Every structure is written in structure tokens, then in C-alpha cells.
Amino acid sequence: MNRTTRIQVWILFGIIMANFIAQVLYFFRLYYSPQHPFPELKSFLLLGLVFVLFLLGFTLFIKNKRVGFYLLALFLSMEFVFYLWNLIGQVINGLGLFFHLRELDPVLWLVFLIGYLNLFASGYFLLLLFKNRQTWLRRVTA
């Protein structure tokens, strides 16, 4: 992996990790109370499974494993489709593009900004993965 690509991969890692951290902030800002100190089990497990998918895919990708390429591509596809669907829903419901960024609460504004950043970062890196698929897969091991 050349230096530019390696930097892009680590920037992607940082953006996605920021998004997982932002989800925790989002929970504490909107749903936490002394009567409700923990997220719903289903939500917690789903976020945990997605996090494991990301970490596993990223780690194996960095280690040049073929399955890492496919797991990372799966994660990025899910991430991109989730945020794109959210954006399309905003427009369909008449809220406009990026309406969340009108939020006055600085914590929520930051969480939404990180979400939009994940839309663009996952889309960009997904394109990069598939554009250079032959190169990536040629250098990997089973």
C-alpha cells in the first residue's frame, strides 16, 4: 500500500471511530436518564455487531487478508446506504438536505456533522476500494 493510500485508510479509520463515539454521545444527550441509564439491548447489540464487523474488516484489510477487503466493503456499503437513505428521507419529507446541521445544541450538531462526514467518507472509500479492486486483491493473502 502506498503512503497516500495508507494515510487515506487511517483517516477513514478515524472518521468511523469518531462516528461510533458520537453514537454514545447521542445516546447520553437524548436518551439517558437515571431511570434509563443503558440503551435498549437490541440497539446495543446491533451497534456492537456493526462495530465488530468494522474492526474485523479493517484489521484484516490492513493485514492484507482477502476476507478483510470483503468485510470492509460490506461495512462501508452498509454505512453508505444507511446515511444515504437517511438523507433521501430528509428530502422526501421536505426537511431539505443536511437539515440536522441547523441544530443549535453543539453536541447534537457535532454528532450529525460526523454522521454526514461518514456518508461522504464511506462513499469515497467504497469507490476507491472497487476502483482499485484488482490491485487490492492482488496484494492480499488468503
N, C-alpha and C positions, 0 to 999 in steps of 0.2 A: 504494500500500500504506500503510495507516495505521500509526501509531507502534507500537501494541500488536502488530500482526501482524509488523511488521519486527523487533521485539525477539524475538518467538517464533521467527521464521525464523533469526535469528542464534544463538539458544540451541540450536536444533536442529543448526545447523552445528557448534557447539562440542561438543555431545554426540556427534555422529557422528565428528568428528575425534578426540575422546578415545577412541572405540572403535577406530579404526584404529591409533592409537598403542598402545593396550592390546594389540592383536594382536601387535605387535612385542615388547612386554614379555613376553607369554605365550610366544612362541617362545623368547626368551632364557632364561626361567625354566624351561621344561620340556624343550626340545629341543636347545638349543645345547650344543656341546662342541667342543673343539679338533679332534676328528675329524669333526665335523658342524657346521661354522661357518655354513652357509647353509641356508635352508629348501629343501624339495623344489621343483623348478622348477614343477611343476604347481600347487602351493599358492601359490607366489609370483605366478605369472601370474594365477591366479584372483582372489587378493586385489587385485592390481594392476588388473585389469579392472573389478572392483567399485568400486574407488576412483576410477577414471577415470569410470565411469558416474555416481557420486555427484557428483564435481567438475563434470563437464559439465552434468548436470541442474541442479545448484544454481546454477551460474554463469548458465546460460541462463534459469533461473527468475527470478533476481534482475534480469536484463536484460529481463524481460517478454517472453520468447520463448515461443511456444506449445509448441514441442518441449521446452523446459525443464520445463514443467508435467508433461508426459507422462513424461519421463525421470526426474524427481524422484519422481513417483508410482510408476514401475516400481521404482526403487531402494528406496523406502520399503516397498513391497509385499514385495519380496524380503527385506528386513531383518526386517520384522514376522513374516512366515511362518517364516523361519529360527529366530528366537528363540522364537516361539510353539510351533513343532514341538519344539524342544529342551525347553521347559517341559512340554509334554504328555508327551514321552518320559520325563521325570523322574517324573511322576506315575504313568504306566503301569508303570514299572519299580519302583515302590514307594519311590522316593527322597524323595518329598514335594516340595512347592513350594519353590523357592529354596534347594534343599539346598546349592548351591555356596557360599552365604554362611556356611556352617559352617566353611569353610576357615580354618585357623589361619595360613597363610602370608599376610602382609599384601599382598604383590604380587598373588598369585592372587585374594585376596579382593577387591581393588580392580578387577582385570580382570573378575571375574564380576559385581561390582556395576555396572560400566559396561555390561556386556552386558545386564543386566536393565533398566537405565535406557534403553538403546537400544530394548528391546522396547516400553516404555511411550511413549517419545518418538516412535518411528516410527509406532506405532498412533495416537497422538493427532494427529500432524500429517497422517497419511493421512486420518483422519476430517475434519480441518479442510480439507484440500485438496478432498475430494469434497463436503463440505457447502457449501463456497463456490465450487464449480467454475465456476458461471456467472459469478460476479464476477471470479474469477481469469482466466478465458479471455476475458472481455470486454475486459480491460485490456491483453491481450498483443498483440504483433505477430507476423506470420508468421515 
